[in-house]
Amino acid sequence: MTRDIAIDGPSGSGKSTVGMSVAQRLCMPFVDSGLLYRVFTAAYLAEYPDDRQIDHERLTKILKGVIVRSKEGSFLYEGGEVPLPLHDPRVDELVSPVSAVPDVRRAVNRELRRIAAVQDVVMVGRDIGTAVLPQAFLKIFIDAAPEVRARRRTIQLSHHGMLADYNAVLANLLTRDALDSTREDSPLLCDSTYIRLDNSCDGSEAIVNRIIEEYRRRIAHAV
């Protein structure tokens, strides 16, 4: 029996921070699926810096590049890091349109399933429990108020040395929410197979404890 933990939720909900802590405490590999989409997006922008909309023919060329997960958990494109920072505002603007392209989702999901096939993982994203690992041992959906998520993302960008306007970040998050929730291929959703947790109060440690308690409870009752 596999014992993967799938954690889904919208951008800025804190799912990556929570997932990383859960993985560390359970001594499991942590996989952030969003980084793969950002790698493809950053690679696209590095190659075509003047594009403000996705050219599908050009994107197909980018998808031919090989993504490899390093021992440290980061993702390399064509053997090296993409020159454009993965959290650059330009990447933020295009990552949802890129991730909505079915060919991109298939490429990313193949790599995610390959990683999970050889080891139990804590994997975070937007469709991990619905499309990537639908039979995951534990599925968690982490949400938070849009204003809280925008504040977190603004702080995150500043930590990466990038100035960001809160209102612009909030508008971008709301746009991404709409795109992620309405795309035809594997939209962001929370169904009855998930445990839904609200992280609006920055209670990451309490959320981590709740997930670990539930994980251990299920292991104790597993046949």
Backbone bond lengths (Angstrom), bond angles and torsions (degrees), N, CA, C in turn:
res aa  C-N    CA-C-N  psi(-1)  N-CA   C-N-CA  omega(-1)  CA-C   N-CA-C  phi
1 M - - - 1.453 - - 1.526 110.36 -
2 T 1.341 115.59 128.37 1.460 118.65 175.49 1.520 109.19 -78.73
3 R 1.318 115.48 151.42 1.464 120.59 -177.59 1.526 110.70 -129.71
4 D 1.329 114.63 48.07 1.453 120.56 178.42 1.528 110.52 -71.96
5 I 1.329 115.69 150.36 1.460 122.20 172.46 1.523 107.92 -114.09
6 A 1.330 116.56 119.86 1.464 122.39 177.98 1.521 108.67 -102.65
7 I 1.327 116.40 124.99 1.465 121.48 179.31 1.523 108.54 -122.86
8 D 1.327 115.96 115.72 1.460 121.57 179.60 1.522 110.57 -115.39
9 G 1.315 115.29 163.46 1.460 120.45 177.28 1.514 110.70 161.79
10 P 1.328 116.71 166.07 1.465 120.81 -178.67 1.519 112.24 -73.03
11 S 1.318 115.85 168.01 1.461 122.25 179.67 1.519 111.10 -59.78
12 G 1.340 116.50 134.51 1.451 121.12 176.14 1.509 114.98 82.54
13 S 1.328 117.72 5.70 1.467 120.04 -178.87 1.521 112.62 -76.58
14 G 1.333 116.36 -11.32 1.457 120.38 -178.60 1.513 113.38 92.86
15 K 1.334 117.01 10.48 1.462 119.81 -175.82 1.523 112.83 -64.71
16 S 1.330 118.00 -34.50 1.465 120.03 179.69 1.527 111.01 -68.84
17 T 1.333 116.78 -42.52 1.464 120.62 177.89 1.515 110.30 -62.06
18 V 1.326 116.22 -45.32 1.463 121.07 178.57 1.525 110.59 -63.86
19 G 1.325 116.45 -48.04 1.453 120.63 -178.35 1.514 112.82 -59.92
20 M 1.327 116.35 -41.01 1.458 120.15 179.21 1.533 111.25 -63.69
21 S 1.326 116.81 -41.41 1.462 120.77 179.16 1.525 111.19 -66.57
22 V 1.332 116.01 -41.92 1.472 119.80 177.81 1.525 110.26 -60.68
23 A 1.333 116.15 -45.70 1.460 120.92 -179.50 1.526 111.59 -61.27
24 Q 1.320 116.51 -43.30 1.459 120.30 179.95 1.520 111.50 -63.00
25 R 1.317 117.09 -43.79 1.461 120.40 -176.93 1.521 112.43 -72.47
26 L 1.313 117.21 -27.59 1.466 120.67 178.38 1.533 112.23 -96.67
27 C 1.339 116.26 1.31 1.478 122.18 -179.30 1.527 111.05 55.79
28 M 1.344 115.24 46.62 1.456 122.35 178.23 1.522 109.33 -117.86
29 P 1.338 118.02 151.26 1.466 120.27 175.55 1.529 110.60 -64.20
30 F 1.324 116.00 143.25 1.455 122.02 177.95 1.524 109.26 -108.54
31 V 1.332 116.47 130.90 1.467 121.41 -179.30 1.523 108.84 -128.27
32 D 1.323 116.68 118.80 1.459 122.83 177.19 1.527 108.07 -99.92
33 S 1.315 116.05 102.19 1.469 119.81 -175.96 1.518 112.21 -63.21
34 G 1.337 116.82 -28.48 1.459 119.86 -179.09 1.511 113.11 -60.91
35 L 1.339 116.14 -27.13 1.463 118.97 179.20 1.520 111.37 -64.71
36 L 1.342 117.83 -34.50 1.465 119.64 178.82 1.519 110.93 -64.43
37 Y 1.339 116.24 -43.21 1.465 119.29 178.11 1.525 110.43 -64.99
38 R 1.314 116.47 -36.50 1.459 119.79 178.28 1.533 111.53 -69.38
39 V 1.319 116.88 -35.45 1.463 119.74 177.65 1.524 109.97 -62.28
40 F 1.336 117.39 -47.52 1.468 120.11 178.68 1.530 110.61 -62.38
41 T 1.333 116.97 -41.45 1.466 120.44 -179.43 1.520 111.21 -65.93
42 A 1.339 116.20 -44.86 1.465 120.21 179.53 1.522 110.92 -65.00
43 A 1.332 116.89 -38.56 1.461 120.66 177.84 1.529 110.51 -63.66
44 Y 1.331 115.76 -39.16 1.462 120.41 177.84 1.536 110.44 -62.78
45 L 1.339 116.35 -47.12 1.459 120.37 -177.94 1.525 112.13 -69.71
46 A 1.331 116.73 -31.11 1.459 119.59 176.80 1.531 110.48 -66.74
47 E 1.331 115.25 -34.76 1.461 120.56 -179.56 1.530 111.45 -82.35
48 Y 1.333 116.12 -36.31 1.466 120.58 -176.77 1.538 109.00 -129.09
49 P 1.322 118.19 71.29 1.469 122.19 -172.03 1.523 114.85 -65.38
50 D 1.325 118.60 -19.46 1.462 120.28 -177.83 1.525 113.00 -89.52
51 D 1.341 117.83 -7.87 1.466 120.78 -179.00 1.525 110.34 -73.79
52 R 1.314 116.35 132.15 1.461 121.08 173.92 1.523 111.22 -113.63
53 Q 1.327 115.29 -4.71 1.454 122.06 171.67 1.526 107.68 -133.24
54 I 1.325 115.64 155.91 1.462 120.16 -176.10 1.522 111.33 -77.24
55 D 1.320 115.94 126.46 1.460 122.66 170.63 1.531 106.18 -96.31
56 H 1.319 117.10 113.93 1.462 120.61 -171.56 1.530 112.60 -64.95
57 E 1.314 116.91 -32.83 1.466 119.01 178.10 1.534 110.11 -65.74
58 R 1.313 116.06 -42.81 1.459 120.00 178.13 1.536 110.67 -67.26
59 L 1.333 116.94 -38.37 1.462 120.66 179.55 1.522 110.86 -63.91
60 T 1.322 117.03 -37.18 1.465 121.02 177.66 1.525 110.54 -59.45
61 K 1.316 116.90 -38.41 1.464 121.11 177.41 1.528 110.45 -63.78
62 I 1.345 117.37 -41.34 1.465 121.53 179.65 1.520 110.61 -65.00
63 L 1.331 117.31 -37.02 1.460 121.22 -177.83 1.525 112.49 -65.60
64 K 1.331 117.12 -17.77 1.469 120.01 178.09 1.522 111.34 -74.27
65 G 1.345 116.93 -15.79 1.452 120.54 178.32 1.521 110.79 -69.65
66 V 1.312 116.55 150.15 1.459 122.18 -175.89 1.526 110.40 -94.10
67 I 1.341 115.80 128.11 1.464 121.75 174.16 1.518 108.65 -103.68
68 V 1.320 116.49 131.72 1.465 122.09 -179.96 1.524 108.35 -128.98
69 R 1.320 116.73 137.30 1.465 121.32 176.79 1.523 108.66 -87.31
70 S 1.334 116.05 124.21 1.459 120.35 -179.25 1.528 110.55 -77.43
71 K 1.331 117.14 169.21 1.466 121.76 178.62 1.523 110.96 -62.14
72 E 1.335 116.72 -28.53 1.465 121.16 -179.31 1.527 112.33 -80.62
73 G 1.336 117.61 -7.31 1.456 120.81 177.36 1.510 114.93 99.75
74 S 1.331 118.50 -4.83 1.466 120.64 177.08 1.529 109.21 -84.22
75 F 1.325 115.88 168.74 1.460 120.15 -179.54 1.526 109.79 -114.77
76 L 1.312 115.52 132.39 1.455 122.60 -179.29 1.529 109.17 -107.20
77 Y 1.324 115.84 142.79 1.458 121.26 178.05 1.514 109.02 -112.61
78 E 1.333 115.60 121.96 1.459 121.43 -178.21 1.530 111.41 53.50
79 G 1.318 115.90 39.69 1.459 121.38 173.68 1.511 116.41 86.40
80 G 1.344 118.12 0.18 1.470 119.82 -178.70 1.510 111.60 -152.09
81 E 1.313 116.08 173.89 1.453 120.79 178.23 1.535 110.03 -75.93
82 V 1.334 115.23 145.17 1.458 119.90 175.64 1.525 108.65 -69.67
83 P 1.332 119.19 134.74 1.469 121.03 -176.21 1.519 114.37 -63.11
84 L 1.342 118.18 -24.62 1.458 121.10 -179.93 1.530 109.43 -88.98
85 P 1.353 118.82 130.02 1.474 120.97 179.24 1.529 111.47 -55.57
86 L 1.320 117.20 138.21 1.459 121.17 -175.47 1.522 113.07 -67.16
87 H 1.336 117.64 -20.79 1.464 120.62 179.28 1.524 112.04 -107.29
88 D 1.319 116.61 19.67 1.454 121.12 174.60 1.538 108.63 -61.30
89 P 1.343 118.21 140.76 1.469 120.65 179.13 1.525 113.84 -53.71
90 R 1.339 116.83 -31.66 1.470 119.15 178.13 1.516 111.19 -66.19
91 V 1.331 115.96 -35.04 1.468 120.22 175.66 1.526 109.39 -68.27
92 D 1.338 117.18 -41.72 1.461 121.12 177.83 1.528 111.30 -55.81
93 E 1.326 116.28 -39.65 1.462 120.47 -176.84 1.524 112.64 -68.53
94 L 1.328 117.08 -33.80 1.463 119.91 -172.82 1.525 114.88 -105.55
95 V 1.342 118.01 -10.21 1.459 118.17 -172.88 1.533 112.40 -65.51
96 S 1.327 118.90 -35.74 1.463 119.74 178.13 1.524 112.44 -68.20
97 P 1.360 119.06 -46.71 1.475 118.30 174.65 1.527 112.68 -59.26
98 V 1.329 117.31 -38.34 1.471 119.90 178.09 1.521 110.35 -64.90
99 S 1.334 116.45 -45.91 1.465 119.68 -176.12 1.523 112.41 -70.73
100 A 1.328 117.37 -16.16 1.463 120.33 178.14 1.521 112.46 -79.94
101 V 1.333 117.24 -13.05 1.473 120.87 -179.45 1.525 109.11 -74.98
102 P 1.337 118.50 122.04 1.461 121.07 -175.91 1.529 114.44 -53.47
103 D 1.341 117.90 -40.02 1.461 119.90 179.74 1.526 111.68 -63.08
104 V 1.329 116.58 -35.10 1.459 120.58 177.72 1.526 109.93 -67.65
105 R 1.326 116.82 -45.55 1.456 120.20 -178.96 1.526 110.83 -63.24
106 R 1.318 116.80 -38.54 1.475 119.20 178.88 1.525 110.75 -65.38
107 A 1.335 116.69 -41.76 1.466 120.23 -179.89 1.522 110.92 -63.94
108 V 1.335 116.47 -44.82 1.460 120.73 -179.51 1.527 110.68 -67.20
109 N 1.316 116.72 -45.77 1.460 119.74 -176.76 1.525 112.59 -64.78
110 R 1.331 116.99 -33.90 1.472 119.60 175.50 1.520 110.35 -60.17
111 E 1.339 116.26 -44.72 1.456 120.24 -179.19 1.529 110.88 -67.28
112 L 1.325 117.18 -39.69 1.462 120.58 179.62 1.529 111.09 -64.51
113 R 1.316 116.78 -42.71 1.473 119.82 179.13 1.519 110.84 -67.20
114 R 1.326 116.80 -35.42 1.469 119.64 177.97 1.519 110.34 -62.60
115 I 1.327 116.77 -41.87 1.461 120.59 179.23 1.527 110.47 -63.99
116 A 1.344 116.21 -45.94 1.464 120.46 -177.04 1.527 112.85 -71.43
117 A 1.340 117.01 -19.75 1.465 119.96 -177.92 1.521 112.83 -70.15
118 V 1.329 117.45 -22.16 1.464 120.34 -175.26 1.524 113.17 -105.37
119 Q 1.357 117.17 -4.85 1.466 119.53 -178.47 1.525 109.64 -166.82
120 D 1.319 116.42 150.98 1.459 120.45 172.62 1.529 108.32 -70.92
121 V 1.334 116.84 138.26 1.467 120.84 -174.56 1.520 110.74 -135.56
122 V 1.323 115.28 160.44 1.456 122.84 163.16 1.521 105.00 -102.15
123 M 1.327 116.72 113.78 1.466 120.95 -174.35 1.517 110.16 -121.80
124 V 1.327 116.16 131.35 1.457 120.16 -179.40 1.524 110.57 -116.47
125 G 1.335 115.12 150.93 1.460 120.29 178.79 1.512 111.36 175.87
126 R 1.329 115.60 -144.34 1.455 120.83 179.14 1.526 112.44 -121.48
127 D 1.316 117.34 -19.03 1.470 119.53 179.66 1.535 111.06 -138.56
128 I 1.338 116.39 29.24 1.465 119.44 -177.37 1.526 110.37 -64.25
129 G 1.335 116.53 -48.71 1.462 119.79 -176.84 1.502 115.04 -78.34
130 T 1.343 117.56 -12.05 1.464 120.32 -179.80 1.520 113.19 -104.42
131 A 1.328 117.37 -36.72 1.471 120.00 -174.07 1.520 113.50 -118.24
132 V 1.322 118.28 -37.64 1.468 120.50 -174.20 1.523 111.06 -85.84
133 L 1.334 116.36 -54.60 1.469 121.25 -179.28 1.531 109.19 -126.87
134 P 1.332 117.60 68.43 1.470 119.88 -175.80 1.531 113.52 -63.61
135 Q 1.331 117.74 -20.29 1.464 121.66 179.04 1.528 111.74 -101.27
136 A 1.319 117.16 23.55 1.467 120.99 -179.02 1.529 110.68 -55.69
137 F 1.315 115.09 145.76 1.465 122.41 -178.47 1.531 110.89 -62.15
138 L 1.327 116.93 -37.39 1.461 122.09 179.82 1.529 108.45 -142.60
139 K 1.340 116.01 130.18 1.458 121.50 178.85 1.530 109.43 -117.57
140 I 1.316 115.41 127.86 1.458 122.03 -179.71 1.520 109.25 -123.98
141 F 1.333 116.66 136.64 1.462 121.27 173.24 1.517 107.47 -116.75
142 I 1.335 116.70 117.98 1.455 122.38 -178.85 1.524 109.79 -106.29
143 D 1.321 115.98 126.63 1.458 120.89 -179.54 1.528 109.33 -127.27
144 A 1.308 116.70 169.03 1.453 123.37 175.87 1.517 107.81 -164.06
145 A 1.321 116.75 158.19 1.461 121.23 179.69 1.529 109.76 -60.81
146 P 1.332 118.03 142.93 1.471 120.90 -178.82 1.518 113.57 -54.69
147 E 1.338 117.20 -39.22 1.458 120.34 -178.77 1.530 111.03 -64.77
148 V 1.314 116.66 -37.61 1.472 121.24 177.93 1.522 109.83 -67.22
149 R 1.312 115.83 -42.90 1.464 120.08 -179.18 1.525 110.90 -64.82
150 A 1.329 116.69 -39.28 1.470 120.25 179.01 1.524 110.67 -65.27
151 R 1.321 116.76 -39.36 1.460 119.43 178.31 1.529 110.77 -63.43
152 R 1.318 116.17 -43.56 1.465 119.79 179.19 1.523 111.15 -62.17
153 R 1.335 116.61 -43.46 1.456 119.34 -178.28 1.523 110.75 -66.48
154 T 1.328 117.85 -37.42 1.463 121.09 177.43 1.523 110.60 -61.43
155 I 1.343 116.47 -43.63 1.469 120.88 177.82 1.523 110.42 -65.17
156 Q 1.331 116.45 -41.02 1.465 120.39 179.43 1.518 111.11 -60.72
157 L 1.324 117.09 -43.64 1.459 120.98 179.38 1.525 110.99 -62.96
158 S 1.332 116.57 -40.28 1.462 119.45 178.94 1.516 111.37 -64.26
159 H 1.338 116.51 -34.62 1.463 120.31 177.08 1.524 111.41 -65.38
160 H 1.343 115.30 -26.96 1.465 120.44 177.88 1.532 111.31 -89.30
161 G 1.341 116.07 8.68 1.461 120.13 177.47 1.508 114.39 79.03
162 M 1.345 117.70 19.34 1.456 121.21 -178.54 1.523 109.67 -116.68
163 L 1.338 116.62 124.25 1.445 120.80 177.68 1.525 109.51 -73.78
164 A 1.335 115.93 137.96 1.455 119.74 -178.99 1.519 109.84 -142.69
165 D 1.316 116.38 139.84 1.452 122.51 177.41 1.528 108.77 -87.78
166 Y 1.324 116.83 128.02 1.467 121.27 -176.39 1.527 111.51 -55.65
167 N 1.318 117.75 -46.42 1.466 120.65 -177.56 1.522 111.83 -63.39
168 A 1.334 116.47 -37.53 1.460 120.17 177.78 1.524 110.30 -68.06
169 V 1.334 116.43 -39.59 1.466 120.73 178.30 1.523 110.01 -64.17
170 L 1.329 117.44 -43.88 1.468 121.54 178.94 1.522 110.91 -60.84
171 A 1.327 117.02 -45.15 1.465 120.53 179.40 1.520 110.96 -61.54
172 N 1.347 116.51 -39.86 1.458 120.94 178.90 1.526 110.91 -65.38
173 L 1.334 116.90 -41.15 1.458 120.40 179.04 1.525 111.73 -62.85
174 L 1.322 116.48 -43.32 1.462 120.11 -179.80 1.526 111.25 -64.82
175 T 1.337 115.75 -37.79 1.465 119.70 176.37 1.521 110.63 -64.67
176 R 1.335 115.93 -43.96 1.467 120.08 179.59 1.524 110.76 -64.88
177 D 1.330 117.46 -39.30 1.465 120.11 177.19 1.522 110.66 -57.35
178 A 1.332 115.81 -45.86 1.468 120.29 -178.77 1.526 110.76 -64.09
179 L 1.334 116.58 -43.76 1.463 120.16 179.74 1.527 111.17 -65.16
180 D 1.331 116.38 -45.07 1.462 120.29 -176.64 1.528 112.05 -66.93
181 S 1.327 116.96 -33.75 1.463 120.98 -175.57 1.524 113.06 -84.75
182 T 1.321 117.75 -18.51 1.466 120.16 -175.35 1.520 113.77 -112.64
183 R 1.342 117.97 -3.89 1.468 117.96 -179.83 1.530 109.63 -63.99
184 E 1.322 116.97 150.23 1.454 121.55 -176.80 1.527 112.04 -72.36
185 D 1.324 116.53 -35.28 1.460 120.82 -175.54 1.534 109.91 -95.10
186 S 1.339 116.82 110.69 1.466 123.61 174.78 1.523 113.23 51.84
187 P 1.325 117.67 64.00 1.465 119.36 179.70 1.528 111.78 -69.84
188 L 1.324 115.56 160.03 1.458 121.57 174.01 1.525 108.71 -69.34
189 L 1.330 116.63 122.53 1.462 120.13 177.63 1.516 110.17 -155.48
190 C 1.329 115.28 159.97 1.461 121.72 177.74 1.519 107.71 -124.33
191 D 1.333 116.91 109.29 1.461 119.94 -179.97 1.531 109.94 -103.88
192 S 1.324 116.16 -170.76 1.463 121.51 -172.91 1.523 113.60 -70.86
193 T 1.333 118.00 -8.61 1.469 119.83 179.67 1.528 111.66 -84.30
194 Y 1.336 117.58 -6.41 1.460 122.47 -178.42 1.528 111.59 -99.31
195 I 1.325 115.33 153.85 1.457 122.71 162.05 1.524 105.99 -97.54
196 R 1.323 116.68 120.81 1.465 120.68 -176.72 1.526 109.80 -95.27
197 L 1.333 116.88 129.28 1.454 122.77 -178.71 1.522 109.56 -128.05
198 D 1.327 116.52 133.96 1.461 121.63 179.72 1.524 109.70 -95.74
199 N 1.332 115.90 126.24 1.461 121.78 -177.12 1.526 111.33 -114.02
200 S 1.337 116.80 29.05 1.464 120.33 -177.48 1.521 112.41 -68.15
201 C 1.318 117.04 -26.83 1.464 120.49 -175.22 1.522 112.59 -93.11
202 D 1.322 117.32 18.87 1.461 121.35 179.88 1.521 111.55 56.76
203 G 1.334 115.90 34.20 1.462 119.39 -179.65 1.507 112.56 -92.00
204 S 1.330 116.51 50.90 1.463 120.07 -174.58 1.525 112.50 -57.75
205 E 1.340 117.03 -40.82 1.455 119.53 -177.30 1.524 111.16 -65.26
206 A 1.335 116.62 -40.55 1.461 120.58 177.48 1.527 110.38 -64.81
207 I 1.318 117.09 -38.79 1.469 121.42 178.48 1.519 110.05 -65.19
208 V 1.335 116.27 -43.84 1.464 120.81 178.40 1.520 110.15 -58.97
209 N 1.314 116.95 -46.55 1.466 121.07 179.75 1.520 111.30 -61.03
210 R 1.334 116.09 -40.35 1.483 120.43 179.91 1.518 110.49 -63.24
211 I 1.310 117.46 -42.51 1.463 120.91 -179.38 1.521 110.85 -66.35
212 I 1.317 117.10 -44.59 1.466 120.99 -178.88 1.529 110.65 -64.79
213 E 1.326 116.75 -41.33 1.467 120.06 177.57 1.522 111.09 -59.64
214 E 1.341 116.09 -44.81 1.459 119.91 179.96 1.523 111.23 -66.90
215 Y 1.317 116.66 -39.56 1.470 120.71 179.03 1.518 110.34 -61.47
216 R 1.322 117.49 -48.03 1.463 121.10 -179.25 1.530 111.48 -67.63
217 R 1.324 117.15 -34.55 1.464 120.23 176.79 1.522 110.53 -62.39
218 R 1.339 116.08 -43.16 1.466 119.60 -179.53 1.530 111.64 -68.06
219 I 1.320 116.27 -36.70 1.470 119.00 177.41 1.524 109.71 -63.87
220 A 1.310 117.13 -42.15 1.463 121.25 -179.16 1.515 112.32 -62.86
221 H 1.345 115.58 -29.09 1.475 119.80 -178.29 1.516 112.84 -102.26
222 A 1.344 116.83 2.81 1.469 119.99 -179.27 1.526 110.55 -70.62
223 V 1.294 115.36 142.78 1.467 120.83 179.10 1.526 109.16 -84.89
